[in-house]
Amino acid sequence: MKPDSCRTTPATGYAAAFARGLTDPSVQAPADLSAAAGKGVVKRYNVYRNNVTVGLIDALAAIYPAVLRITGSDFFRAMARFHIRATPPVSPLLFEYGRDFPDFIESYEYARPMPWLADTARIERAWLDAYHAADLPVLPARIFAGIAPAQLAALRFTPHPATRIVRSAYSAVAIFAMNRRDGPVEPLRSSDREDALVTRPEHDVIVSRLPDGGAAFLSALLAGAPLGAAVAAAFDESRCFDLPINLAGMIESGAFTALQPGD
């Protein structure tokens, strides 16, 4: 049943009344809703409600294919259905839906045996956001060539719109990677924590595992801290932080789009 196939008395809030029950099966069809002669209102409304729910589940499956592959279709669709009831869409753009899905997974009782699943979903969400981010040129490799060493600590960097960082206490980058490609999934051979850098230097989204201290370093730069403060934050987190490797990695990945000299 389509909304325009129903007749209702003129009233404000019709769309809200009609939509209220589309993701909540406990809500009855609007009392003033009617259908063509011989057509059952409740039955047709339930069909429409089911179509909406299936469409949203399919949207979540498209956004989170690694989570779908890990859990299997039946588990994923049941979990997604509960999420839809708890968090109906607020935007007409389907790719915007499901931002709260990773947090829902983290609290979902039946997903607790997979504590890394929520972080895998967070990387998938970051991947999609990076894919839809604005196009801007990235910093060239020669960017540091003309800067005096004494000025380096005060430099600030403008993030590329696609840049995202996802921190995880689990091997979420490896789990994401093995479940986003074709072919059999190999046994995971590491339980180390992994932080992800998600970028899109050209047309393809890239997910990279950050080295020790790299997430603290880049998070500080993304928040507007000068280079010197970002380096200090990285060393506070890890004595193994390697500045040359991390500088080269952030340039190669296209994490930033502009540079501002310090005051």
Secondary structure, 3 states (H helix, E strand, C coil): CCHHHCECCCCCCHHHHHHHCCCCCCCCCCCCCECCCCCCHHHHHHHHHHHHHHHHHHHHHHHCHHHHHHHCHHHHHHHHHHHHHHCCCCCCCHHHCCCCHHHHHHHCHHHCCCCCHHHHHHHHHHHHHHHHCCCCCCCCHHHHCCCCHHHHHHCEEEECCCCEEECCCCCHHHHHHHHCCCCCCCCCCCCCCCCEEEECCCCCCEEEECCCCHHHHHHHHHCCCCHHHHHHHHHHHCCCCCHHHHHHHHHHHCCEEEEECCC
